[in-house]
Amino acid sequence: MNNSSYWSTTNSPLYSFIFTIPLFVIYEIGVFTISVNDIVILRNGADVLMRQVLGLFGIYGVYGFSASFMIGFMVAFLRQKKALKSTAIHGEYLIWMFLESIFLGFALYILMASTTPLLIANTTGTMLQQVVLSIGAGIYEEFVFRVILIAGFGSILGFIFQWKKIAKTASGIIFAAALFSLFHFMGDYGEDPNFPVFMMRFIAGVFLGIIYVFRGFGPAAYAHTVYDLIVLTLVTTQL
């Protein structure tokens, strides 16, 4: 494997789209296996933000949210159709991306290890609900708080202060991470305000933002999911 080719080729919307499809399919299957009464529990920071925004356009419910995400992702994918015609999809690259994401997920866990008990204390719901929530958080929270908000905050602040690319990206990562942490305390199933937990998730948001900027949406989504599943494993095994 050509290392330079791997890093440059896989950091693209095309590879992220293909790489994330299995995660999205697993999440959708998980949602379909949960009763209608339990689906409402599957709410996180991205849910609160996106459901309210989509509600303005008459789009409601888990399935409307998922469909809107998939349509948006398909638009991004179709914009890469020229790259699709000229770029060969390397299966071994996707395998390495998966292994890389597992490593990054464990790295995030090590970074957050001292505050893991705070997360465990806030874990509720059945095992299936928590697994589906972990996968959904990996997909949707990264899409909202990394893909959309890093670019959004960076563009707005860069325009106001006439910052260069590095400053715009850094400010986007920081503000998106702060909002990422804040929204975990919102909604009917939000947590009680807790500054240590806020800072913990802010640091995690910065870490995931850096992954997104340098490696793309796919690895960030998988790393987030791996981290959440590690924490869930700690809950179920009472370690």
C-alpha positions in Angstrom: 0.0 0.0 0.0 1.3 3.5 -1.0 1.1 5.4 2.3 0.9 8.9 0.7 -1.8 7.7 -1.7 -3.8 6.2 1.1 -3.9 9.4 3.2 -4.7 11.7 0.3 -7.2 9.4 -1.4 -9.2 8.3 1.6 -9.7 11.9 2.9 -12.5 12.6 0.5 -16.3 12.7 0.5 -16.4 9.8 -1.9 -14.5 7.4 0.4 -16.4 8.7 3.5 -19.7 8.0 1.7 -18.8 4.5 0.8 -17.2 3.9 4.2 -20.2 5.1 6.2 -22.9 3.2 4.3 -22.5 0.0 6.4 -22.8 2.0 9.6 -25.9 3.8 8.4 -27.5 0.5 7.3 -26.8 -1.1 10.7 -28.3 1.9 12.4 -31.5 1.8 10.3 -31.9 -1.9 10.9 -31.5 -1.2 14.7 -34.2 1.5 14.5 -36.6 -0.8 12.7 -36.2 -3.4 15.5 -37.2 -1.0 18.2 -40.9 -0.4 19.0 -42.5 2.9 18.1 -42.9 3.8 21.8 -39.1 3.3 22.4 -37.9 5.2 19.3 -38.4 8.5 21.1 -35.7 7.6 23.5 -33.2 7.7 20.7 -32.5 11.4 21.0 -29.2 13.2 21.3 -27.7 16.6 20.7 -27.9 16.2 16.9 -31.5 15.0 17.2 -32.5 18.1 19.2 -30.9 20.5 16.7 -31.9 18.8 13.4 -35.4 17.7 14.4 -36.2 21.4 15.2 -34.7 22.6 12.0 -36.4 20.0 9.9 -39.7 20.6 11.7 -39.7 24.1 10.2 -40.1 22.4 6.8 -42.7 19.9 8.0 -40.3 17.0 8.3 -40.8 15.1 11.5 -39.9 11.8 13.1 -36.9 9.4 13.1 -37.4 8.3 9.5 -37.8 11.8 8.2 -34.5 12.7 9.9 -32.8 9.6 8.5 -34.1 10.3 5.0 -33.0 13.9 5.1 -29.5 12.9 6.1 -29.3 10.3 3.4 -30.5 12.8 0.7 -27.9 15.3 1.9 -25.2 12.7 1.8 -26.3 11.6 -1.7 -26.1 15.1 -2.9 -22.5 15.3 -1.6 -21.8 12.0 -3.2 -23.2 13.0 -6.6 -21.1 16.1 -6.6 -18.1 13.7 -6.5 -19.2 11.8 -9.6 -16.2 13.0 -11.7 -14.0 11.6 -9.0 -16.0 8.4 -9.1 -15.3 8.0 -12.7 -11.6 8.7 -12.3 -10.9 7.1 -8.9 -10.6 3.4 -8.3 -12.1 2.3 -5.0 -9.5 0.2 -3.1 -11.0 -2.4 -0.8 -7.9 -2.5 1.2 -8.1 1.2 1.8 -11.6 0.7 3.4 -10.2 -2.0 5.6 -7.4 0.2 6.8 -9.8 3.1 7.4 -11.8 0.7 9.6 -8.7 -0.3 11.6 -7.6 3.4 11.8 -11.1 4.3 13.1 -10.9 1.6 15.8 -7.5 3.0 16.9 -8.8 6.6 17.0 -11.8 5.4 19.0 -9.6 3.8 21.6 -7.4 6.9 21.5 -10.4 9.0 22.4 -11.3 6.6 25.2 -7.8 6.9 26.6 -8.1 10.7 26.4 -11.4 10.6 28.2 -10.7 7.6 30.6 -10.6 9.7 33.7 -14.1 10.9 33.1 -15.7 7.7 31.9 -17.6 7.2 35.2 -19.4 10.4 34.5 -20.7 9.0 31.3 -21.6 5.7 32.9 -23.7 7.4 35.5 -25.8 9.0 32.7 -26.5 5.8 30.7 -30.1 4.8 30.5 -32.3 2.6 28.3 -32.2 -1.0 27.2 -29.0 -2.6 25.7 -30.5 -2.5 22.2 -31.5 1.2 22.6 -28.0 2.1 23.8 -26.3 0.3 20.9 -28.5 2.0 18.4 -28.0 5.3 20.1 -24.2 4.8 20.0 -24.3 4.2 16.3 -26.7 7.0 15.6 -24.6 9.4 17.6 -21.5 8.4 15.5 -23.3 9.2 12.3 -25.6 12.1 13.0 -23.6 14.0 15.6 -20.5 13.9 13.4 -22.6 15.0 10.4 -24.1 17.9 12.2 -21.4 19.1 14.6 -18.4 18.4 12.4 -19.5 18.5 8.7 -22.0 21.3 9.0 -21.0 23.4 12.0 -17.2 23.4 11.5 -17.7 24.7 8.0 -20.5 27.0 9.1 -18.8 28.6 12.1 -15.5 28.8 10.2 -17.1 30.6 7.3 -19.0 33.1 9.4 -16.2 33.9 11.7 -13.7 34.0 8.8 -15.9 36.4 6.9 -16.4 38.7 10.0 -12.8 38.8 11.1 -11.2 38.1 7.6 -9.3 35.1 9.0 -7.2 32.8 6.9 -8.0 29.1 6.4 -6.1 27.8 9.5 -7.8 30.3 11.8 -11.2 29.6 10.3 -10.8 25.9 10.7 -9.6 26.2 14.3 -12.4 28.5 15.3 -14.9 26.2 13.6 -13.6 23.2 15.5 -13.8 25.0 18.9 -17.2 26.5 18.5 -18.7 23.3 17.0 -17.2 21.3 19.9 -18.8 23.7 22.4 -22.2 23.4 20.8 -21.7 19.6 20.6 -21.2 19.5 24.3 -24.0 21.9 25.1 -26.7 20.1 23.2 -26.3 16.9 25.2 -28.0 18.9 28.0 -31.0 19.8 25.9 -34.3 18.1 25.1 -36.6 15.9 27.2 -33.8 13.3 27.6 -31.0 15.7 28.1 -28.7 15.5 31.1 -28.7 17.8 34.1 -26.2 20.7 33.6 -22.7 19.6 34.7 -19.6 21.6 34.0 -17.0 18.8 34.2 -19.1 16.7 31.8 -19.5 19.7 29.5 -15.7 20.2 29.4 -15.2 16.4 28.9 -17.4 16.5 25.8 -15.9 19.7 24.6 -12.5 18.1 24.6 -13.9 15.1 22.9 -15.5 17.4 20.3 -12.2 19.1 19.6 -10.5 15.7 19.2 -13.3 14.5 16.8 -13.1 17.8 14.9 -9.4 17.3 14.3 -10.1 13.8 13.0 -12.8 15.2 10.7 -10.5 17.9 9.3 -7.6 15.7 8.6 -9.3 12.3 7.9 -12.8 13.1 6.8 -16.4 12.3 8.0 -16.1 8.5 7.8 -13.3 8.0 10.3 -14.8 10.6 12.7 -18.2 8.8 12.6 -16.6 5.4 13.2 -14.3 6.7 15.9 -17.2 8.3 17.8 -19.2 5.1 17.5 -16.3 2.9 18.7 -15.8 5.2 21.7 -19.5 5.1 22.6 -19.5 1.3 22.3 -16.4 1.0 24.6 -18.3 3.0 27.3 -21.4 0.9 26.8 -19.3 -2.2 27.2 -18.0 -0.8 30.5 -21.5 -0.2 31.7 -22.7 -3.8 30.9 -19.7 -5.4 32.4 -19.6 -3.1 35.4 -15.9 -2.4 35.0 
